[in-house]
């Protein structure tokens, strides 16, 4: 890979995203191009289908933030329910699926175009791993504490 035309984007443990220019200078040091300040420490992130944004789940602020990868600026932040931990984007990019582990554990479905919550679906207790089928018809959500998997019809939510 020719890194002369790319930036490295790093999700940090503190509430920031670092953007690094990987071109090594004469002293062998890479250059921090910029940082995006987030509303809270990140738990997980997912790239949009068109690769122009990342969506960052932050459990301490119960939100997902949209970050523009062209300008490296923080966009909208959407409340998604208590303690979001995992996030995935379905293959067509229409929805981001966010696993929440608070009082009403399940998934919050975020419309990535409108940048708003479309639905919250209670699935079961515990940490959630998420996957959407390649045809965008079904979302599968694991419910660790209940030892179950929920199958969600994407069209009907």
Secondary structure, DSSP 8 states (H G I E B T S, - for coil): --GGG-EEEEE-SSSEEEEEE----TTS--EEEEEEE-SS--SEEEE-TTSSEEEEEEGGGTEEEEEETTTTEEEEEEE-SS-EEEEEE-TTSSEEEEEE-STT-EEEEEETTTTEEEEEEE--SS---EEE-TTSSEEEEEETTTTEEEEEETTT-
